[in-house]
Amino acid sequence: MSSVFKHLQKGERYWPAEIGLKAFGIVLLAACGKLLLLVQHMVTTSPSHEVTVAEFGLCAVAFVALTCGLGFTIEGPGLFRWVPIPPRSLIS
């Protein structure tokens, strides 16, 4: 696994990682869609009620799945590329 991660950090093209990470992103987007359908069903059923902790938690999980899924689907292995930090930054 470390050799794969070294390829990703250098920014080299490594097609198994690209396929795997983008497929993982698509799975996260599909899970987000299913979660949102579940939340929509929970919210629209009678009787009207206040938002429960479970509904709020499901919405939070759906949001995280959406943002991570979009990141993995669009960028893929580019998420693991090293980014140079300028020498005058506050971090260095």
C-alpha positions in Angstrom: 0.0 0.0 0.0 2.8 2.4 0.7 4.1 2.2 -2.9 0.7 3.2 -4.2 0.5 6.1 -1.8 4.0 7.2 -2.9 2.7 7.3 -6.5 -0.2 9.4 -5.4 1.8 11.8 -3.4 4.2 12.4 -6.4 1.2 13.1 -8.6 2.0 10.3 -11.0 -0.9 8.6 -12.9 -1.7 5.3 -11.4 -4.8 3.9 -13.1 -5.9 1.3 -10.4 -6.0 4.1 -7.8 -7.9 6.4 -10.2 -10.5 3.8 -10.9 -10.9 2.8 -7.3 -11.1 6.3 -5.8 -13.5 7.5 -8.5 -15.7 4.4 -8.0 -15.7 5.1 -4.3 -16.8 8.6 -5.0 -19.7 7.3 -7.1 -20.7 4.9 -4.3 -20.7 7.8 -1.9 -22.9 9.8 -4.2 -25.4 6.9 -4.5 -25.4 6.5 -0.7 -26.1 10.3 -0.4 -29.1 9.9 -2.8 -30.5 7.0 -0.8 -30.1 8.9 2.5 -31.8 12.0 1.1 -34.7 9.9 -0.1 -35.0 8.4 3.4 -34.8 11.9 5.0 -37.4 13.2 2.6 -39.8 10.4 3.5 -39.2 10.9 7.2 -40.0 14.6 6.9 -43.0 14.5 4.7 -44.9 11.8 6.6 -47.8 12.7 8.8 -48.2 14.0 11.4 -46.1 17.2 11.2 -43.4 17.3 13.8 -40.3 19.2 14.8 -37.0 18.0 13.5 -35.6 15.1 15.5 -32.0 14.4 16.3 -32.1 11.3 13.9 -33.3 13.4 11.0 -30.7 16.1 11.6 -28.0 13.4 11.9 -29.1 11.8 8.7 -28.9 15.1 6.9 -25.4 15.7 8.3 -24.3 12.3 7.1 -25.8 12.9 3.7 -24.0 16.3 3.5 -20.6 14.6 4.3 -21.3 11.8 1.8 -22.2 14.4 -0.9 -19.1 16.6 -0.4 -16.7 13.6 -0.1 -18.3 11.8 -3.0 -18.0 14.9 -5.2 -14.3 15.3 -4.2 -13.4 11.7 -4.9 -15.4 11.6 -8.2 -14.0 14.9 -9.6 -10.5 14.9 -8.3 -9.8 11.2 -7.5 -6.1 10.6 -6.6 -5.3 14.3 -6.9 -6.6 14.6 -3.4 -3.4 13.0 -2.1 -1.0 15.1 -4.1 1.6 17.1 -2.0 1.0 20.8 -2.2 4.0 23.1 -1.8 3.7 25.6 1.1 5.3 29.0 0.5 8.2 29.7 2.9 6.6 32.8 4.3 3.4 31.1 5.3 2.2 30.9 9.0 2.4 27.1 8.9 6.1 26.7 8.2 
